[in-house]
């Protein structure tokens, strides 16, 4: 999506401040991302009703990209998924949130991995998303405390 920027004054960091038109375009783009995340959360629920194996296969089959991601793309998609989780009709757990985030990042040509891990004592499991080996949708400490079961 092309961005339209018309500078009006300067921001505190010296860059041109975005105009109202730019802010409106950005707000529309973010609204579309959140709506897409809400739709994918619902879709994951439908697939989940068919069983974990179907949801697992779906994420595994999502196309992967080998292009280097733009940092702002990753941040925007992670934010949109988090925002959608707030507005979703039921509680969203880490696996659903991470599967949707991985799916969206891959659709926007970002090489993303869904990582599923567990901790033996006290027993616990968790899922998160990594881009270039960095946790993007959760706390980085999870890599230290959980043993990786699978990386999709």
Residue, then its C-alpha position, 0 to 999 in steps of 0.5 A: x500500500x502506498x503511503x501519502x505524506x504531506x509534511x506540516x511542520x516538524x516532529x520532536x525528532x526533526x522528521x516532518x510531522x505527518x499531516x491530517x491526511x496521512x494520519x487518516x490514511x494510517x488509521x484506515x490501514x490499521x483499522x483494516x489490519x485489526x478487522x483482518x485479525x478479527x476475521x482470522x481469529x474467528x476462522x481459527x475458532x472454526x478450524x479449531x472445532x475440527x480439532x487441533x490437528x487441522x489448525x496445526x496443519x493450516x499454520x504449517x501450510x501457510x506460505x513462508x517468505x524469505x524477504x527481510x521484514x520491515x520493522x514497522x510492518x511487524x510492529x503494526x501486525x503484532x499490534x493489530x492482532x493484540x487489538x483484535x484480541x481485546x475486541x474478540x467475543x471470547x478470551x484468546x489464548x496464546x496458541x490462537x493469538x500466535x497462529x493468527x499473528x504468524x498467518x498475518x505476518x506470512x501474508x505480508x511476506x514476513x518470515x515468521x515462526x510459530x513456536x510451541x514450547x513447554x516447561x516440565x516443572x511446574x508443567x506449563x505450555x506456551x506459544x509465541x511468534x519469532x521473526x529472525x529469532x526474536x520474539x515479537x508478540x510476547x516476552x523474550x524470556x519465554x525462549x529461556x524458560x520453555x523447551x521448544x516442542x515445535x517450530x512451524 
